Amino acid sequence: MKFFHVLILFITLTGFQACSHTNTIYESRRYSAVSNDELNLRIKQTETSREFHGIRVEQAKLQNLQIQNINFEHCSLVEADFSNTYIEEVSFKACDLRNADFSGARLYNVDFSKAIMQGARFTDSSIEKTNFQDSDSRETVFANSQIKKTDFSGSILADSNLSGATISNSKLDNVNLSYAILDQARFSENDIRFSNLLGTSAVGSTHYKSILFKSNASWSKFTNSLWQESNLQVSDFSDSNFDNASFLETNAIAARFSKSSLKNVSVVKSVFREVRMDETRLEHARFSDTDLELSNFEWSNADDSQFEHCNLTKAILVRASFRRSNFNQCKFHWARAIMVNFSDATIQESDIHKADFRGGKISAGTFTKTTNLDTALF
């Protein structure tokens, strides 16, 4: 009997040790370093656990695969290669993905929130319903990518490259896009409010129904850009270059373009009330059917420009230059045009009720068929 009890005790102890050993192996595979071959094998074997929480793989080779319904949260996948891979319903939340390559990949409903992604590459990729919230994506490359219904809110995209990308129905509010490259990018129905676009280059970019409310885009380059039905209210574009840009049906109330260059710009059917364009280059600009009430052109150069059917009520034109410019059917009620250079300019079929033109340079034929000329100050 004594021997029998000893035997049972021995079996019990050895069985417990085996169970403990098995758990140790499982935990090691789940939270410690994993080889690239093992990771590939487990991804391909659907019967294996889809949980990879906390693993670390050096330079993982995961290109040309189909990865679905996997949790990589808190993983380290530095310099991983996901190129040309289809990725769906996968979480990379809080992962370290520095210099990872997603070029040519197709991503659907992927979570990169709070991930570290410095230097990652998404060139020529397709990204839809993906979450980059609060991620550190500085110096990330999205060149020529298709991005739809994706959330970048609160992320850092400083020095990133989105040239040639198409971004639609996405959220980029409170995003740091300073010094990013957005050349030839196409933005459609995006929310970019309260964001930092300081020093960005967006040459030839298009913006359709985009919201840039209270954003900072000073010292940026928007030459040859197109803005249609967009909201730029209270945003700062000072010291920027908008040469040859076009604004169509755009709301820019209280936006700031101070000390910027808007040469040969076209503004049509837009609302530019209370806009600051002081000390701005506006040569050969065209404003048509646009509300410029209370706008500030002080010390600006708008020579050879055209203003057609514009509202300049209470506009500040002090010390500006409008040589050879034409104002046709405009409203100048209470406008302050003190010490303005109107040499060889024409103001025709316009209402100058109580406008102040004192101290300015006015040619003999400047006013043609104007109304309320007797109420103006000269």
RAQUIKA-V727705 format. One record per pair of residues at least 24 apart in sequence whose C-alpha atoms are under 10 Angstrom apart, sorted by sequence separation. I is the first residue (numbers start at 1). J is the second residue. If there is no record, write none. Layout:
# RAQUIKA-V727705
i->{I;I}
j->{J;J}
This chain:
# RAQUIKA-V727705
i->{29;30;31;32;33;34;35;36;37;43;82;92;102;112;122;132;141;142;152;161;162;182;207;212;227;231;232;247;257;277;292;296;297;312;317;321;322;331;332;342;352;353;29;30;31;32;33;35;36;37;40;43;112;351;352;29;30;34;36;28;29;43;53;63;73;78;79;83;93;98;103;113;118;123;133;138;143;153;158;163;164;173;178;179;183;193;198;199;203;213;218;223;233;238;243;253;258;263;264;273;278;283;293;298;303;313;318;323;52;53;56;62;63;66;72;73;78;81;82;83;91;92;93;97;98;101;102;103;106;112;113;117;118;121;122;123;128;132;133;137;138;141;142;143;151;152;153;157;158;163;166;168;172;173;177;178;182;183;186;192;193;197;198;201;202;203;206;213;217;218;221;222;223;232;233;237;238;242;243;253;256;257;258;261;262;263;272;273;277;278;282;283;286;291;292;293;297;298;302;303;306;311;312;313;317;318;321;322;323;327;331;333;338;50;53;54;55;56;59;60;61;62;63;64;65;66;67;68;70;71;72;73;74;75;76;78;79;80;81;82;83;84;85;86;87;88;89;90;91;92;93;94;95;96;97;98;99;100;101;102;103;104;105;106;107;108;109;110;111;112;113;114;115;116;117;118;119;120;121;122;123;124;125;126;127;128;129;130;131;132;133;134;135;136;137;138;139;140;141;142;143;144;145;146;147;148;149;150;151;152;153;154;155;156;157;158;159;160;161;162;163;164;165;166;167;168;169;170;171;172;173;175;176;177;178;179;180;181;182;183;184;185;186;187;188;189;190;191;192;193;194;195;196;197;198;199;200;201;202;203;204;205;206;207;208;209;210;211;212;213;214;215;216;217;218;219;220;221;222;223;224;225;226;227;228;229;230;231;232;233;234;235;236;237;238;239;240;241;242;243;244;245;246;247;248;249;250;251;253;254;255;256;257;258;259;260;261;262;263;264;265;266;267;268;269;270;271;273;274;275;276;277;278;279;280;282;283;284;285;286;287;288;289;290;291;292;293;294;295;296;297;298;299;300;301;303;304;305;306;307;308;309;310;311;312;313;314;315;316;317;318;319;320;321;323;326;327;328;329;330;331;337;338;54;59;63;64;69;74;79;83;84;89;94;99;104;109;113;114;118;119;123;124;128;129;134;139;143;144;149;154;158;159;163;164;168;169;174;178;179;184;189;194;199;204;209;214;219;224;229;233;234;239;244;249;254;259;264;269;274;278;279;284;289;294;299;304;309;314;318;319;325;329;334;335;336;337;33;53;63;68;73;78;79;83;88;93;94;98;99;103;108;113;118;123;128;133;138;139;143;144;148;153;158;163;168;173;178;183;188;193;198;203;208;213;218;223;228;233;238;243;248;253;258;263;268;273;274;278;283;288;293;294;298;303;308;313;314;318;324;328;333;334;31;32;33;312;333;334;31;36;332}
j->{53;54;55;56;57;58;59;60;61;67;106;116;126;136;146;156;165;166;176;185;186;206;231;236;251;255;256;271;281;301;316;320;321;336;341;345;346;355;356;366;376;377;54;55;56;57;58;60;61;62;65;68;137;376;377;55;56;60;62;55;56;70;91;101;111;116;117;121;131;136;141;151;156;161;171;176;181;191;196;201;202;211;216;217;221;231;236;237;241;251;256;261;271;276;281;291;296;301;302;311;316;321;331;336;341;351;356;361;91;92;95;101;102;105;111;112;117;120;121;122;130;131;132;136;137;140;141;142;145;151;152;156;157;160;161;162;167;171;172;176;177;180;181;182;190;191;192;196;197;202;205;207;211;212;216;217;221;222;225;231;232;236;237;240;241;242;245;252;256;257;260;261;262;271;272;276;277;281;282;292;295;296;297;300;301;302;311;312;316;317;321;322;325;330;331;332;336;337;341;342;345;350;351;352;356;357;360;361;362;366;370;372;377;90;93;94;95;96;99;100;101;102;103;104;105;106;107;108;110;111;112;113;114;115;116;118;119;120;121;122;123;124;125;126;127;128;129;130;131;132;133;134;135;136;137;138;139;140;141;142;143;144;145;146;147;148;149;150;151;152;153;154;155;156;157;158;159;160;161;162;163;164;165;166;167;168;169;170;171;172;173;174;175;176;177;178;179;180;181;182;183;184;185;186;187;188;189;190;191;192;193;194;195;196;197;198;199;200;201;202;203;204;205;206;207;208;209;210;211;212;213;215;216;217;218;219;220;221;222;223;224;225;226;227;228;229;230;231;232;233;234;235;236;237;238;239;240;241;242;243;244;245;246;247;248;249;250;251;252;253;254;255;256;257;258;259;260;261;262;263;264;265;266;267;268;269;270;271;272;273;274;275;276;277;278;279;280;281;282;283;284;285;286;287;288;289;290;291;293;294;295;296;297;298;299;300;301;302;303;304;305;306;307;308;309;310;311;313;314;315;316;317;318;319;320;322;323;324;325;326;327;328;329;330;331;332;333;334;335;336;337;338;339;340;341;343;344;345;346;347;348;349;350;351;352;353;354;355;356;357;358;359;360;361;363;366;367;368;369;370;371;377;378;95;100;104;105;110;115;120;124;125;130;135;140;145;150;154;155;159;160;164;165;169;170;175;180;184;185;190;195;199;200;204;205;209;210;215;219;220;225;230;235;240;245;250;255;260;265;270;274;275;280;285;290;295;300;305;310;315;319;320;325;330;335;340;345;350;355;359;360;366;370;375;376;377;378;75;95;105;110;115;120;121;125;130;135;136;140;141;145;150;155;160;165;170;175;180;181;185;186;190;195;200;205;210;215;220;225;230;235;240;245;250;255;260;265;270;275;280;285;290;295;300;305;310;315;316;320;325;330;335;336;340;345;350;355;356;360;366;370;375;376;74;75;76;355;376;377;75;80;376}
